[in-house]
Structure formats: structure tokens, C-alpha cells
Amino acid sequence: MSDGVAATDDGRAAGGAGGVLSWQWASVWPVWLLAAIGAAVVGVLQPSDGIVWLPIVLGACTLVAFGIQLGGPTVPGLVGRLASAIFGSVVVLAVASAILVPLTVL
């Protein structure tokens, strides 16, 4: 590759300087997107009980993160990718919780 990005044996770009979406990020952001979609669905369908449903969304995100990581290529960094996916989901759902808490009837 002539743009300064070294290629690995299987053709993936190493480094990411060329703007290529690596497997690491391609396996993390779908979990964040699932968390955002799940939070939006909970906010629309159950705004008064959203605080009850958001941990279920987090559980689903965790299972999807494990499925994506174990279903893809087994390259080093599994724990880091899982931590990134789950931590990002927690952040997304924490923001959703801050929005839904005033709407919750206790």
C-alpha cells in the first residue's frame, strides 16, 4: 500500500492512518448503535418505566458484544474490544437514563 499504511498477512490495514475501518472498530460501534437504538425504543414505548428496561438493553448489548467478538477473527485484543463495546454501551445508556429519570414514576 502506498499511502503509508502497512498491510497485514490477511490484507487488513494495520494502523488506520489511511482511514480504513479496522476490525477492532467495526466490531465495537455496532454495539454502541444497538444501545442507542434500544434506548430510543425504550424512551418511546415505555418512558415511565424506562429505568426498568434499560438494564435489559445493556444485557442484550453485552450478549451481542460477546457474539460479535467471538464470531469474528480471533486477533489479539479481545478483552480491549469487549471493554470498549460494553463501556460505550454503558455511557450511551447512562445518558438515556439521565433523560428518562425525570419521566419515571416511582
Backbone torsions as a table, in degrees:
resi	resn	phi	psi	omega
1	MET	NA	134.5	-173.6
2	SER	-94.1	-3.4	-177.5
3	ASP	-91.4	14.2	176.0
4	GLY	90.3	5.3	178.8
5	VAL	-104.0	121.7	180.0
6	ALA	-77.4	142.8	178.6
7	ALA	-97.3	142.7	175.4
8	THR	-84.8	179.1	-177.3
9	ASP	-61.6	-32.6	-177.0
10	ASP	-94.7	10.2	174.0
11	GLY	93.4	-4.4	178.5
12	ARG	-73.6	152.3	176.7
13	ALA	-80.7	133.0	177.0
14	ALA	-100.8	124.8	177.7
15	GLY	114.0	-52.2	178.7
16	GLY	87.7	9.7	-178.5
17	ALA	-68.3	-23.3	-178.7
18	GLY	-88.9	7.8	179.0
19	GLY	82.2	10.9	-179.9
20	VAL	-77.4	131.9	178.5
21	LEU	-76.9	112.3	-177.4
22	SER	-79.3	165.3	178.6
23	TRP	-59.0	-35.1	-178.5
24	GLN	-58.5	-51.1	-178.4
25	TRP	-76.8	-31.6	179.1
26	ALA	-68.5	-17.9	178.8
27	SER	-99.3	-4.3	-177.9
28	VAL	-103.4	-47.4	-172.2
29	TRP	-66.3	-28.0	176.1
30	PRO	-63.1	-30.3	177.9
31	VAL	-69.9	-39.5	176.6
32	TRP	-64.0	-40.9	178.8
33	LEU	-63.9	-40.9	176.7
34	LEU	-61.2	-40.7	177.9
35	ALA	-63.2	-42.2	179.4
36	ALA	-66.3	-42.6	178.6
37	ILE	-66.1	-43.2	178.2
38	GLY	-61.4	-41.1	177.9
39	ALA	-65.5	-39.4	178.5
40	ALA	-66.1	-41.3	178.9
41	VAL	-64.1	-43.7	177.7
42	VAL	-63.0	-42.1	-179.8
43	GLY	-63.4	-33.3	-179.5
44	VAL	-82.8	-44.2	-173.9
45	LEU	-85.3	-33.7	-176.2
46	GLN	-136.2	60.3	-176.6
47	PRO	-64.6	-30.2	-178.7
48	SER	-81.2	-21.2	178.6
49	ASP	-117.3	22.6	-176.0
50	GLY	-61.8	-33.5	-178.4
51	ILE	-65.2	-23.8	177.8
52	VAL	-80.1	-35.1	-174.6
53	TRP	-86.1	-22.9	-177.5
54	LEU	-63.7	-36.5	174.1
55	PRO	-63.8	-29.1	176.2
56	ILE	-67.8	-39.9	175.9
57	VAL	-62.2	-41.8	178.3
58	LEU	-63.1	-40.1	176.5
59	GLY	-62.1	-41.9	177.7
60	ALA	-64.6	-40.2	178.2
61	CYS	-63.3	-39.5	178.9
62	THR	-63.9	-44.9	178.8
63	LEU	-64.6	-40.5	178.2
64	VAL	-65.2	-39.9	178.4
65	ALA	-60.7	-44.9	177.3
66	PHE	-63.0	-42.5	179.5
67	GLY	-61.6	-43.9	179.4
68	ILE	-64.7	-45.4	-176.5
69	GLN	-68.3	-39.7	-178.7
70	LEU	-80.6	-20.2	179.5
71	GLY	-86.9	-15.2	-177.7
72	GLY	-95.0	-171.0	178.6
73	PRO	-64.2	139.1	-178.3
74	THR	-89.2	82.3	176.5
75	VAL	-101.9	158.6	178.7
76	PRO	-58.1	148.7	178.6
77	GLY	106.3	16.2	-179.0
78	LEU	-57.0	-46.7	-177.6
79	VAL	-65.3	-40.8	178.3
80	GLY	-64.3	-41.2	178.7
81	ARG	-68.1	-41.4	176.7
82	LEU	-62.5	-43.3	179.4
83	ALA	-63.5	-41.0	178.5
84	SER	-64.1	-44.0	-178.9
85	ALA	-64.9	-45.7	-176.3
86	ILE	-74.0	-40.0	178.2
87	PHE	-64.0	-40.7	176.2
88	GLY	-61.9	-39.3	176.9
89	SER	-64.2	-40.3	178.3
90	VAL	-62.8	-41.5	179.2
91	VAL	-64.2	-46.3	179.0
92	VAL	-60.0	-44.3	-178.0
93	LEU	-74.5	-26.1	174.4
94	ALA	-67.5	-40.2	175.9
95	VAL	-64.3	-42.5	177.4
96	ALA	-63.2	-37.5	177.3
97	SER	-64.6	-40.3	178.6
98	ALA	-63.1	-30.6	177.5
99	ILE	-78.6	-39.1	-174.4
100	LEU	-83.8	-20.8	-177.6
101	VAL	-58.9	-43.6	177.7
102	PRO	-63.2	-21.9	179.7
103	LEU	-88.8	-10.3	-175.2
104	THR	-77.8	133.2	176.1
105	VAL	-96.0	117.6	-179.1
106	LEU	-98.9	NA	NA
